[in-house]
Amino acid sequence: MGFVERKLVLFRQNPHIIFYVNESEYNRKQPCMNCKGLTLILSLVFSFGNAQNNDLNTLSEDFLKKIKNGEDTREIRQELANIEFEALVSGLKTDEQKLAFWVNIYNAYIQVILTRSPELYENRGNFFSKDQIGIAGNVISFDKIEHGIIRRSQSKLGLGYVKKGFPDRFERTLRVENPDYRIHFALNCGAKDCPPVGIYTPEKLNEQFARSTALFLKSSSKYVATENKVYITSLFSWFRGDFGGKDGTKNILKNQGIIPNTEDIDLEYKDYDWTLALDNFIEL
């Protein structure tokens, strides 16, 4: 065979990232001296492509790790703000990837913003609804992340029974397909009664959610047999539809070993302690 040159062009998440692999002269009569090198290059290229799916999740994990270690996060925040929207969409394909990423981002920005400006917490309604988080060329709010993306376009005040009207393209494109009630025991809004901050990964998300749920409910719930009553976090009241109403709440509490059965047990929602309490991390 004569001289053959081929270019293999691989487009990954960012169309500006292009890989060229050139195959030089090939002769059937001679062994290919560069085949090992070519195979290695191709292997690295495809390995890189597969790794890209987890880059966003790794970035969100590193964000929290730096906060936990007291390190500067400006570079990560800049990277999150400047990432292409299409790359964000293609990098978060599964619900596990989406949930791990957005829970980490929510928790990280709570720490960053309230550490810098704790006075903002005095008006919590405005704080959570204000657009102040830069992601993929957009500036979004904590409410957008929690109620729009993670809870799949639920109304903030709808108790888990009312959908939001007319969510925007950002929300429709990035929201999870199947919401998971356990996010309420993973999101940390900065208050003393919030669940502690874990660092979530898509590969171990189910296991981590199970652990964070068990730990939080055991520490925040109290069953009093003489009263036939269980005292529980107000999260069960504010988002009751997410938990399947009172019956669903009782099933969750029974499965966690907090109440002995679901019959004739009263639910008492405790007052929520909104005292600002940052830097509350947990290993999962």
N, C-alpha and C positions, 0 to 999 in steps of 0.2 A: 504494500500500500504506500501511497505517496504521503506527503505532509498533510496532517490534519490538525486543525486547531479548533477547539470548541470552548465556548464560554458557558458555564453554568451560572445562571443568575437566580439568586434566591431572594425573594422579598419577604421580610418578616413583618412584624407589627408596624414598624415605621418604614414607609416606602422609600425613605431616603437612605436606608441601610441596605447596601447591595454587596453581595459577595461574588467574586469572580474566581473560578477555578480553571486554569488553562492546562490543557493536555497537549504536550508538545508532540514531536514526531512519533508516530507509532508504526512499527514494522513487524509484520507477522512472523518474520524469520528470526527476529531478535527478541530476547526477553525484555519485558518492560522494566527498566531499572528504577523508574520513578513511581511504580504502582503503589508501593508501600506508602510513599509520601502523599500521593494523591488520595489513597484510602483514608489516611490519617486526617487529611484536611477535610474531606467530605464528612468523616465521622465527627470532627469537631464542629463543623458547620451545623449539622443536624442536631447535635447535642445542644449547641447554643440555641437553636430554634426551640427545642423542647423546654429548655430552661427559661426562655422568655416568659412562658406562661406563669411562672412563679416570681418573676422579678418584682411585680407590683406588691405582692404579698410580702416578699423579703424586705422591700423598702418600708412597708408599714411596720413590720416587726423591728427593723433597725431604728425606726423613728422612736418607738417606745423604749427600746434598749438604751438609746442615747439619753433620753429623758431620765430614765431610771438611774443611769450612771452619772448624771449631771453634766453631760456633754452638750456642745452646741448643735442645734438642729437646723440652722439656717439653710445649709446646703440641701438637706432633704426636703425642707419646705419649698425651696425654690424649684427643685426637681419636680415635686408634685404639682406645683402651680403651672409649670411649663410643659408638662407631658401632653402629647397630642390626645385629643378626645378619642380618636379612633383607636389609639394604642390602649387607652383605658378600657374601652369596650372589649377589644380583642384579648386583653390580658386578664379580664375577669369574666370567664365564661361560665363557670359553675356557681351554684349557690354557696358552696363551701368557700370558694375563692372570694366571692363578693362579701359574704358575711365576715370572714376573717379580716379582710382588708378594711371594710368600713367600720367595724367595731374598733379596730386598732386606730384608725384615723380619728374617729370621734374621741376616743379616750385620750389620744395623744394631744389633740388640739385643746381639749379641756385643760390639761396640765399646762400647756404652753401659754395659753391666753390668760388663764386665771392666775398663774404664777406671776405673770407680767403685770396684770391689771386686776387685782382681786376686787376692786370696787365695782366692777361690772356685775358682780354677782348680787349686788343689792337690788337690781331690777332684773330678776331672772327671766321674766316673760320676754323682755326686750333682748336679753342676752342670748337666749336660745333661738329666737326668730331672726336675729340680725345676720345678714350675709357678711361673713368675715373669714371664711376658710377658702383659700385659693387651691382649686383642683382643676387641672386640665383646661386652663383658660377661662374658667368660671369662678365666681365667688359665691359660695353657698353657706347655708346656715346649719347649725346643729339639728334643727327641726327637719330640714331637708334630708339629712343623713338618716336620722332615726325614723321619722314617720313616713317619709317619701320613699327612700331606698330600702332600708332594712325591714320596715313593716309593710312594704308594698303599697304605698299611697293610701295610708290610713289617715283619717282626720285626727289631728292632735287631741281634740276634745270630744271625740266620738266614742270613747270608752271601748274601742276595738270593734265597734259595730258599724261605723259609718266611713265610707270611702271618701277620699278627697275628690273634688271636682276639678277636671282639666289639669292634670299634672303635666309639666313641661317635658320637652324632649329629653333633657338630661336625666330626669327622673324615670321616665318611661323606659329609656334604653338601659339604664344601669340597675334598676331595682331587682330584687330577688324574685324568683318565681314562686317559691314556697316559703313563706315566713316561718320562723321558729320562735316560739314563745320564750325560749331560754335566753334570748338576747337581752331580756329585761334583767337577767342576773349576770350579765357581762358588761353592759354599758355603765360607765361611771360618769355621772353628771357633775361631780365635784363635791357633792354633799356627804356629810358624815354617814348617813344611812344608805348610801349607794353601795353596790357591790364593789369589791376591790378590783384593781386593774390587772388583768392578765394579758399575756401576749399570745394572740391566737394565730394558729397556722391552719391552712385548709386541710392538710393531711391528717391532723389530729383534732379537727374541730369538734366532732361529735363527742369524743372522749373529754375534751376540755370543757365543752358546754355542760356535759353531765357532771363533771367535777365542780365547776363553778356554781351550778344550780344547787347541788347537794350542800356544798359548804355555806352558801348564802342562806338557804332556807333553814338549815339547822341552827345557824347563828341568829337569825332574825325572827324565828317562829317559836311560840310557846303554847303547848297544849296543857290545859288545866282540866283534869278529869272530873274534879268535884263540881265544876261549872259546866262541864260538857261543852267547852268553848276553846277555840284556838285563836291566839293573837298572832296576826300576820302582818307583813309589810303592806303598805298602802298601794304598792305597785299592782297588787291583785285587784284592787278596786279601780284604779285609774285606767287599766288596760284589761278589764275583765273579759271582754270579747276575745282577746288574744289567748286567754287561758281556757276558753270554753265556758264562761260564766261561773256561777258558784259551784255547779256540779263538777265542772272541769277542774276548778281550783281544789276541791276536796279530793279528787282523784290524784292530782299531783302531790298533795300533802300526804295522802295515804301511801303512795308509791315511794315517797321519800322517808317513810317511817315516822312521820311527825304526828299523825293521828291514827288511831287503831282501826277506824272504819269511816265510812262516809255518811252514816245514818244519824240524823238528829244532832249533829254537831254544829254549833253556831260559829260563824266567822266574825271576828272582831278585827277591824283594820286599825293598826296603830298609827299615831301621829308620826309624820316624817320629820326627821331632824335634818334641817337644811343648812346646818352649820358648815361652812366651807372647810373641807378636809382633803388636801391634796397629798400627793406622794404616797398613796395607799396601794402598794403593789402586792401581787401574790404570784407564787410559782405554780403553774399548772402542768 
